[in-house]
Amino acid sequence: MQYGQMIDTLQQLMDTLPREYQQLVPSVIGVGGDAELLLGRIRDRTGLSDLEKALQLNQVVLSVLVQRISQGQAADLTASLPVAVRPELPTNPAPAQSFDADDFLDRIQDRAGLPDRASAERLTGIVLSTIREWAPTELGDTADQLPKPLARLIRG
């Protein structure tokens, strides 16, 4: 059984447990059971070498995304994710910035140090689809605040 399959099997088992028991699952990288499952999925789907790199990519994608949406929606979206994978929200948040899908991907490519735009688009799509599985309602609400080209990228 591949690691990704084991993670999925563990997630199915954990889904049968009350939430307070899920927090007792030990973590390999110190971020908690739920976060480790989310990051394991991102790592496996992107082909990244470890959970730390998956966490870094997740943080880049989410930090750019929360710049583009309202403060309230950013708080709602991040609250729906495991604590350890939430991007840090600004203490003095500015209004949502206006940028399009191309600029969104350019920012991710630059911040993540990706070699090209195609890599940024592929990896961003994987991160967002994984988050969509985790928090479909909040990511859908997030996409509702965005122009159609960027919303399509968020919705997959």
WORAFEN-V950693 format. One record per residue. N is the residue number from 0. PSI is psi in whole degrees, 0 to 359 (none if undefined). OMEGA is omega in radians with two decimals (* if undefined). Layout:
n,psi,omega
N,PSI,OMEGA
N,PSI,OMEGA
//
This chain:
n,psi,omega
0,131,3.11
1,159,-3.12
2,317,-3.14
3,321,3.11
4,322,3.11
5,319,3.12
6,315,3.13
7,319,3.11
8,317,3.10
9,319,3.13
10,319,3.12
11,319,3.10
12,316,-3.14
13,328,3.12
14,339,3.13
15,347,-3.11
16,149,2.99
17,148,-3.06
18,320,-3.10
19,334,3.10
20,331,3.14
21,328,-3.12
22,345,-3.12
23,350,-3.14
24,127,-3.12
25,156,-3.11
26,141,3.10
27,323,-3.09
28,8,3.05
29,22,3.14
30,357,3.14
31,154,-3.05
32,311,-3.12
33,314,-3.13
34,320,-3.13
35,323,3.09
36,315,3.11
37,312,-3.13
38,326,3.08
39,321,3.09
40,317,3.11
41,314,3.14
42,312,-3.09
43,321,-3.08
44,331,-3.14
45,338,-3.06
46,13,3.09
47,157,-3.00
48,337,-3.12
49,172,-3.10
50,329,3.12
51,319,3.10
52,324,3.07
53,319,3.10
54,316,3.14
55,315,3.13
56,316,3.10
57,315,-3.12
58,320,3.13
59,310,-3.10
60,312,-3.11
61,323,-3.12
62,325,3.07
63,318,-3.13
64,315,-3.08
65,343,3.05
66,337,-3.00
67,351,-3.06
68,169,-3.13
69,158,3.13
70,318,-3.13
71,317,3.13
72,323,3.08
73,317,3.12
74,319,3.13
75,315,-3.13
76,311,-3.10
77,327,3.12
78,338,-3.13
79,356,-3.11
80,158,3.06
81,142,-3.05
82,316,-3.03
83,345,-3.14
84,2,3.14
85,136,3.04
86,155,3.10
87,125,3.10
88,145,-3.14
89,143,3.11
90,331,3.04
91,74,-3.01
92,141,3.08
93,164,3.05
94,158,3.12
95,136,3.10
96,152,3.12
97,110,3.01
98,155,-3.05
99,182,-3.09
100,322,3.13
101,314,3.13
102,322,3.08
103,309,-3.13
104,323,3.10
105,317,3.13
106,318,3.13
107,315,3.12
108,314,-3.12
109,310,-3.07
110,328,-3.14
111,352,-3.14
112,37,-3.11
113,149,-3.02
114,332,-3.08
115,170,-3.10
116,322,-3.14
117,320,3.09
118,317,3.13
119,316,-3.12
120,316,-3.12
121,310,-3.09
122,322,3.08
123,317,3.11
124,320,3.13
125,313,3.13
126,313,-3.10
127,323,3.12
128,326,3.10
129,318,3.08
130,324,3.12
131,323,3.07
132,325,-3.07
133,318,-3.04
134,66,-3.04
135,321,-3.10
136,312,-3.10
137,322,3.11
138,326,3.05
139,317,3.08
140,323,3.09
141,313,-3.13
142,328,3.12
143,338,-3.13
144,357,-2.98
145,156,3.03
146,154,-3.01
147,314,-3.14
148,320,3.12
149,322,3.08
150,322,3.10
151,321,3.10
152,319,-3.13
153,319,-3.08
154,342,3.10
155,none,*
//
